[in-house]
């Protein structure tokens, strides 16, 4: 026996196992259980185990739409005790969601009582609410008693439950699904059942049919307006991954004296109305929605949010565009069709494959139900054949039954009956011996024989089977694709309006002074204070840069890593404090430093250069960055750093190196680029670039020395071409080799 196995008197054993191996084995088992038995829906019926068990338990309780309601506590108790060994709260929450008309596009449960609302209020406790199934749920269960699907033992082995439902309704796409497993997730929006049925019928006719001709996009229970481009929608459906932007539906109401207000009647899916209003109110308080005057909730069972503009001169489209950008009135619903296929394997499917999987499941269900029906017909015909033999030999049958101790074998021997036929004859009632009953039996026999022949023809022809499936789908389309339930709610084919919104509309315009210290602390003081005045800093710190700006400006920071960063002026900390480290506002490492800081102005150009003397001209717009990670403008590597970012205003460039050599050449020799290494501005044997400046040759080259400005007009001694070595600068040029 191996040393790592020890026996115990009761027959058990203890094995020594590495902790990592034991943990990985158990975690993998947990992960697999989460993926296949909790979080991901089955592609065939679109249900997770908890939903499937809820419908099965309600079916067992005979809670069909024609019956009365039963307490939800009773239903949850049956599900938890017989099929789903989890907490009652999770089961009830799943049941509530199936009943909420604003959560489920086609509710599978009809609730009676408080089942929550779109404001985000929870449902009442399950002891107070009642429920029963809807017609959609009945369609999901249709044929389940006819061997349409496989069953398995429940967790305790005392009951049996279906592995999947027959699903005559395309539930996966119609109601959507969402779930997070271990290492994977699913997110499927709801769709219109009528469109899905049309697409399925087209797929039966032509496997390569264009499904987008029938499915326009998601159809959310809360309505809204889909503003995703058609190309993006098509790509998302083909790959199974993507997303859909949905906006609230609104209209403008005219009031007295030329005033008006905007009324929102539909909000995006899964957006809680109360939190949406709270968000808008908070932005109002923070003065981030200057075009909006007030917001009111006038909703009843119908959504009605009233938005009042601050002024009647405001354009309603601009007002709504600012709200769409800043609030949840526009939201994005992700698409990730990660589902369990027929083999219980999780994978991402496209729209065509999902519909194909549902159709294949319906084909399997049709075959199994047909086989079950044929077996039942064969059994009944066998019994009817026995009855007819008994009628033809009625006197002899009666004699055998009256005189024989064991009539069954004698009947079988005398008339060549099967065991089932003989047993059925012995169980006949006396009233069945009348002539009228014989006629009914012959009529039933003829009818069943005709049905048997039809079903046998169906089983022999795949084309007939698909035709039968098409008829079933057409019936589903007629039942659930029209009327109040089936009418499309989410508006499609709507393009994003071409509305130009000035982002400064979100910010109150105000004069500020931006101050950056040598140690990288940034702050803003109200008003334009004198830049040469006294500015206080922490001990050991000093001024690096200060400039006048407005809260609507964008501040550009150019760093030694060659990246340009953009900071909105209104986000810079205010007050008389020390501010905050600029590295917290942009992703600037401790190894990199700020080269320069300036206010962005449209149309300006800049000369950027590295310490090795290479550089180029870049537009100011190309220095703007959308993300805090910045934008790489000047490529640097090794020990080379970005050293210069100076305005390119003039016709000439002056460059001075660490070797104290000055070179002047035309600006036209420097190319304009958006990103790169650039060209060599000045050649060096030792050292690198110290400073560079763009100036107008007619005005001369200026530099600052001892607080005074000096100008050199005759630059012939230093004039040359780009990449030249240069000559010693004029007398009186600063020893620091800097122009300013």
Buried (B, 14 or more C-beta within 10 A) or exposed (E): EEEEEEEEEEEEEEEEEEEEEEEEEEEEEEBEEBBBBBBBBBBBBBBBBBBBBBBBBBBBBEBBEEEEBBBBBBBBBBBBBBBBEBEBEBBBBBBBBBBBBBBBBBBBBBBBBBBBBBBEEEBBEBEEBBBBBBBBBBBBBBBBEBBBBEEEEBEEEEBEBBBBBBBBBBBBBBBBBBBEBBEBBBBBBBBBBBBBBBBBBBBBEEEEBEBBEBBBBBBBBBBBBBBBEEEEBBEBBBBBBBBBBBBBBBEBEEEEEEEBBBBBBBBBBBBBBBEBBEBBBEBBEEEBBBBBBEBEBEBEEEBEBBBBBBEEEBEBBBBBBBBBEBBBBBBEBBBBBBBBBEEEEBBBBBBBBBBBBBBBBBBBBBBBBBBBBBEEBEEBBBBBBBBBBBBEBEEEBEBBBEEEEEBBEBBBEBBEBEEEBBBBBEEBEEEBBEEEBBEEBBEBBEEBEEBBEEBEEBBEEEEEBBEBBBEBBBEBBEBBBEEEBBEBBBBBEEEEEEEEBEEBBBBEEBEBBBBBBBBBBBBBBEEEBEEEEEBEBEEEBEEBBBBBBBBBBBBBBBBBBBBBBBBBBBEBBBEEEBBBBBBEBBEBEEEBBBBBBBBBEEEBBBBBBBBBBBBBBBBBEBBBBEEEEBBBBBBBEEEBBBBBBBBBEBBBBBBBBBBBBBBBBBBEEBEEBEBBBBBBBBBBEEBBBBBBBBBEBEEBBBBEEEEEEBEBEEBEBBBBEBBBEBBEBBEEBBEEBBBE
